[in-house]
Amino acid sequence: MTPMKRWLVWLSRIHKCQGFGIQSPTDFDFVRTVVNEHGAYYAYDELQADNWMQRKLGRLYFRVSNWRQPATILTNDYQPWFLAGCRSARLSPVNCKLSTVNIDLVRIEIEQYAQLEQIYTHCNQQSVIIVEGIWRDRQTWHAIEHDTRTGTTFDLYYCGIVFFDTQRYKHNYRINF
């Protein structure tokens, strides 16, 4: 992504920064303390990335892992970032045979949408799925947002975050990340 395109995306979402317009205290707190946290964390210096996108997403994944403290993480990439956030987590690849009853945190690419059906069966109210690359396939992302099994979703342009707490009011937020 070119710097010009990156700035255009940021400017188009400027009115969605820092949780503006979010009425839910829980969702507002998540956006302020996890998604848009700009403070330095203890592991940032030791974790390296090849480019700005990997660093930006890696730091987000670290913060989500640190916030959620999952027992089980499914991911094919960014393993050091997730483990730095929760050292007690058990890592598995996304395409592994799911033998666990509950999955706490999953990171998939938007192109792996077909695997979501299997993942959904192992999700509970505390599960979180991060879908990377939602800007490449907006139609698939909208299908995930409107699925009856999902709860609150956060569209960060570069990735989407899906919660499964269906007891709460379903809302789809667009966040300037």
Secondary structure, 3 states (H helix, E strand, C coil): CCHHHHHHHHHHCHHHHHHCCCCCHHHHHHHHHHHCCCCCCCCCCCCCCCCHHHHHHHHHHHHHHHHHCCCEEECCCCHHHHHHHCCCCEEECCCCCCCCCCEEEEEEEHHHHHHHHHHHCCEEEEEEEEEECHHHCHHHHHHHHCCCCCCCEEECCCEEEEECCCCCCCCEEECCC
